[in-house]
Amino acid sequence: MYFTATKSQGKSDLAKEVVIEKGDTLWEIVQKNFPHTDPRIKISEIKELNKLEISMIYPGQIIRLPD
């Protein structure tokens, strides 16, 4: 899992992005980035932010993380 920062559309703040590697899961990404949060809530936010209909992610895919 690689992290990058990009400029949000029309905003000056930076959004955190993750480049998915083989074996990564949304659950694992949430646990690493939001350790004191219910993973189900953040997974739902990630899916909505990235317009994912299911929780399946693929190596090389770039997903944005919520604040």
N, C-alpha and C positions, 0 to 999 in steps of 0.2 A: 504494500500500500504506500503510495507516494502522496505527498500533500503539496498543493500549489495554492497560490492566492491570485484571484483575479478581481478586476474592477467590476462591480455590479452595474447593470444597465441604469444609467441616469443617477447613480449614487457615487459618492466619493469613497465610501468605505470598502474594504476588501472582503470578498467572500471566500471561505475556505472550500477547497475542492480536494477530492480524493481520486487518484487513479487506481482503479481496481486491479488487483493481482490475482492470479490463480489461487483459489481456496478462500478468498475473502468472502465474508457475509455481511449483510447489513447489521446483524446483531453484534458481530465482532467489532465493526467500525463504530457503532454507537457506544459499546462498552469502553472502547479506548478513548473516544473523544468526549463522551458525556457520562463519566463514571458514576455520578450521583443522581442519575435521572432514570426513570422507568424506560427501558429500551423500547417498549411497544409504542410509547408516545413519540419518541424521536424517530423511530422507523417510519411511522405514519407521516411525520413532517418531511422526512427525506423523500419519501415516495411522492408526496404532493409537490414538493419543491422541484423535483426532477421529472415530474409527469410520468412516474412509473405506475403501471397498473398492478404489477405483481412485485414480489420481493426478490426476484431473480436478477442477479447482476453478472456481468461478464468481464473477463480480463481485458484491460485496455480501455474500458468504459470510464468516463469521468463523471463523477457525481458531486453536486454541491451539497454542503452541509448547512443546516440552519444555524442561526446565531445562538 
